[in-house]
C-alpha cells in the first residue's frame, strides 16, 4: 500500500530540525496526530523488516531442500553399513592394529 512519503536519508536535516522545533508550539491534537503518523511509519518499517527476514529464511530453506533433492537425484550412492568380519579384524591384528 502507498502510505505517506517518508523523508529520504540524506534529505534536508534543517526541515527535520524545524519540525522538532515546532513540536512544543503544536496543539495537543496536532501532537497526537503527529505521534500517530510516527507510529504508523514505525509499524510499517518494522513489519516490512520482519517480512523480509521471513522471506530470506524461507529462501534459504528452499535452497537447502533443492540441494538435497539435487544430490539425491545426481548422486546414486546408497551408503550401507557392514559389520566387521573376523577376517578384517585378523588382518588389522597382523598389521599391528593400523587400519591403513
C-alpha positions in Angstrom: 0.0 0.0 0.0 1.1 3.5 -0.5 1.4 5.5 2.7 2.7 8.9 3.5 6.0 9.7 1.9 9.0 9.1 4.2 11.9 11.5 4.4 14.8 10.4 2.2 18.0 9.6 4.0 20.4 12.4 3.4 17.5 14.8 2.9 17.2 18.2 4.4 18.1 18.0 8.1 17.0 21.6 8.5 13.4 20.5 7.7 13.6 17.8 10.3 15.0 20.2 12.9 12.3 22.7 12.1 9.7 20.1 12.7 11.3 19.3 16.0 11.4 23.0 16.9 7.7 23.4 16.1 6.7 20.4 18.3 6.3 22.4 21.5 4.2 25.0 19.7 1.7 22.4 18.3 -1.7 21.8 19.8 -2.2 18.6 21.8 -4.4 17.3 18.9 -1.7 18.1 16.3 0.9 16.3 18.5 -1.3 13.3 18.9 -1.8 13.2 15.1 2.0 13.5 14.5 2.6 10.7 17.1 0.1 8.5 15.3 1.8 9.1 12.0 5.2 8.3 13.5 3.8 5.1 15.0 2.3 4.1 11.6 5.7 4.7 9.9 7.5 2.7 12.6 4.9 -0.1 12.3 5.2 -0.2 8.6 9.0 -0.3 8.7 9.1 -2.9 11.4 6.6 -5.2 9.6 8.5 -4.8 6.4 11.7 -5.8 8.0 10.1 -8.8 9.7 8.6 -9.9 6.4 12.0 -9.5 4.7 13.6 -11.7 7.4 10.9 -14.4 6.8 11.3 -14.2 3.0 15.1 -14.5 3.4 14.8 -17.5 5.8 12.3 -19.2 3.5 14.5 -18.7 0.5 17.5 -20.2 2.4 15.4 -23.3 3.4 14.1 -23.8 -0.1 17.7 -23.6 -1.4 18.7 -26.3 1.1 15.8 -28.5 0.1 16.6 -28.0 -3.6 20.2 -29.0 -2.9 19.1 -32.1 -1.1 16.8 -33.2 -3.9 19.5 -32.5 -6.5 22.0 -34.6 -4.5 19.5 -37.4 -4.2 19.0 -37.4 -7.9 22.6 -36.8 -9.1 24.3 -39.0 -6.5 23.1 -42.6 -6.6 25.4 -43.5 -3.7 23.5 -45.5 -1.1 25.6 -46.0 2.0 25.5 -49.4 3.6 26.9 -50.3 6.9 28.7 -53.7 7.0 29.5 -55.5 10.2 33.2 -56.1 10.6 34.0 -59.7 9.9 36.6 -61.7 11.8 38.8 -61.7 8.6 39.1 -57.9 8.7 39.9 -57.9 12.4 42.5 -60.6 11.9 44.1 -58.5 9.1 44.3 -55.5 11.3 45.9 -57.5 14.0 48.6 -58.7 11.6 49.4 -55.1 10.7 49.8 -54.2 14.3 46.3 -52.6 14.5 47.0 -50.0 11.9 43.9 -49.5 9.6 45.8 -48.2 6.6 
